[in-house]
Amino acid sequence: MQAVLDAFEPLGVTGEGIGQYGIIAPDVDLRAVMDLLVAGVADGRWDDEEGCVTDAWLAL
């Protein structure tokens, strides 16, 4: 879990984990976050499941 959080830290993303991890991304470059999520899924570092997302996220 910490490796995932560490991967997003350079993008200004902070988060915490309880059981399954959650990532909170206020006021960050959403495109960079999306690109990193997609790359991590593609190379098997993690899976991605969207829960509650904003209109800005959906517009990417």
Backbone hydrogen bonds, N-H to C=O, Kabsch-Sander energy under -0.5 kcal/mol:
donor,donor_aa,acceptor,acceptor_aa,energy
5,L,1,M,-2.0
6,D,2,Q,-2.8
7,A,3,A,-1.7
8,F,4,V,-1.3
9,E,5,L,-1.2
11,L,8,F,-1.6
12,G,9,E,-2.4
13,V,8,F,-1.5
14,T,24,I,-1.1
16,E,22,G,-1.2
18,I,20,Q,-1.4
20,Q,18,I,-1.1
22,G,16,E,-1.8
24,I,14,T,-1.5
28,V,25,A,-0.5
30,L,28,V,-1.2
33,V,29,D,-2.0
34,M,30,L,-2.9
35,D,31,R,-2.7
36,L,32,A,-2.2
37,L,33,V,-2.6
38,V,34,M,-2.7
39,A,35,D,-2.3
40,G,36,L,-2.6
41,V,37,L,-2.2
42,A,38,V,-2.5
43,D,39,A,-2.1
44,G,41,V,-1.1
45,R,40,G,-1.9
46,W,40,G,-1.2
53,V,51,G,-0.7
58,L,54,T,-2.1
59,A,55,D,-1.5
60,L,57,W,-1.4
